[in-house]
Amino acid sequence: MATIRPFEPGDALEVARLFHVVSPESTWPSVEHLAGYIREVLCDGPWCDPEIPSWVAVEDGKIIGVESVVPRPMMHGKRAIRAAVSCQTYVHPEYRGLAGIQLTRALLSGPQDVTIADGASLNGAKVLEAMGSLVSPLHRMSWIRPIRPARSALAYAASRRASLRPLAALGAPFAAAADACLMRVPPLRCAPRLHEEQLDTANLLAGFEQLGREFTFKPVYDYDTLDWLLGQLAAKRRHGSLQARLVRDASGKVAGWFLYYLNSDLSRVVQLVARKGATRDVLEHLFHHAAEHGAIALEGRIEPRFTFDMGNMQCFFQSSSELTLLHARDPAVMASLMHGDAFFTRAEGEWWLRFHGEPHEQAAKTTGPSHPSRSEAAARSRERPDADRSSLESSAFCLVPSWARVA
């Protein structure tokens, strides 16, 4: 049986070597670079809490497993609570079994009020469920909005069958022409009614302080922690370049904001927020922005207050492969998360992390991130390559019938 103890900064290099064994597709240029990133996130991050550490499993004097944890300060109503976000759990292939269970038990036995595994694998989910965690059906659902239907259909067909790639290449000009026509008429044409501005740390914090009040469960942010997080989001390039915009109504009042990764495939939304009564306008502006910048389709995680408008705006829904498991000591905290009364987006889970590195091609092709925070330069200096998984194929849905329905 392995010995479970808290992760220490000196463990980073050995943990990085273990990660390369478990995930050989990782494309950090060296284990030393990955070790530096591990220390940055697990030891030097703004939310580090010695009472909620990451954990390692040690056997015969070597680390054979890791439970990586990012603590997050939260609020439930007027009560300050602590969350433990499980972000990377892995065990050496030769030691899988009991060590993983021990690490999960150590995670759940901490003093945190709520434990969140956002993006758990099926096997990891089974262990967590056996120890009392619940899968959140809400956070497993995602939405997809076609922007350029014909090009998306061709891209999907080519990704499914290699024999169709020459045909897709030949059809690309015709698909572009078809999309140009479709996007001139409703429902694909969006006429935004809001005024857009660059989303930076200061105005995002101001917007959060206003709209965050509408949720019972929400994160705690100040300027420094939010600036650090936005720098991390900007540095993650595997899904494209980060687009960050704040939108206001005609009176100058904040209507909402959005952050998404723009690429030539499936552009993924990280955070989408709107005040009550402004959801449709914010969605229209997001879709317009994506269309103007060349997106083919948008994908994001379900946010309950947007679902009605999305259903009337040519979006469709699917069950995602990303599993979110929750474990809370207070049933009221669990209820807020399960029922959607929570400000909990991909930026509050583990989605922003870069353990797998960054893709060479993506870093070369995309323009700089659109978030101009003061931590951008430092974040960009940490960019590293990896294979891009943000393809239409990886989303595992059939587009063609949906495009036909939209047209």
Disulfide bonds with the S-S distance in Angstrom:
none
